[in-house]
């Protein structure tokens, strides 16, 4: 089939690579978000998908909006049979959805109908799911509600961050998307409507969602830290400044600390929660690079009884 691939971030690159390498399909063009400022100099930088497509000699389309007439005209000229999508980052209007004869097929990083929305992996970890996966489905105008072609499953490991899990799903999902394109071309694969039960939503995680509540149990604190790593980053407040918690470890042996209360040893620093403590393995003070929690604690000279999350950011 002739394909136009739509995607933007690094997580979409394995799927593009799988389609290029398949040998069965022609990736005629790539659709991605416009160049965006990045780095200290805030220079405009092409998306990871655009960079990979350019390396492969594939035409790159960067519409400001996917309803722009110039983009739609070019899409019609290319006349793709199908448009696979991975984390493109913009809603597709019906006028664009109608162009490919076999529709737009999205790779979504959850087992639909669970976790429809922008942040399925983060929500899965924060909810304590033991199993998740990826799904391919035919895009409709609703939010991730179209009929499903196929799924792959993936265990959520106890120490997984959203970055860890998303990396594994990107590669597993790449194979699923390539197989879905093969099945659609062969006529052997037919999309099945999603069940009405089991729907859950996964909106984008905001900075406020990532604020740690040390009155919650240690299990909840751990899940929020892992779910919000690497972005937007779990955080709390220490002496009026934001402190990111990059890595924490539940410490059931410490039950002597009040919520947010800090305790320091030579090579450890703990914070109390609503149950037992968590050890702060890595933190990032405001305006500084990540550092070991024990090194941070020695540097700031924590007073006895001092707490995290006491007050707002100054």
Helices and strands as residue ranges (DSSP letters): E 2-7, G 10-12, H 13-21, E 26-31, E 36-38, E 43-45, H 48-55, E 59-61, H 69-78, E 83-86, H 94-97, E 104-108, H 120-126, E 131-138, E 148-155, H 162-186, H 218-227, E 235-238, E 241-251, E 262-264, E 269-271, E 277-285, E 291-292, H 293-300
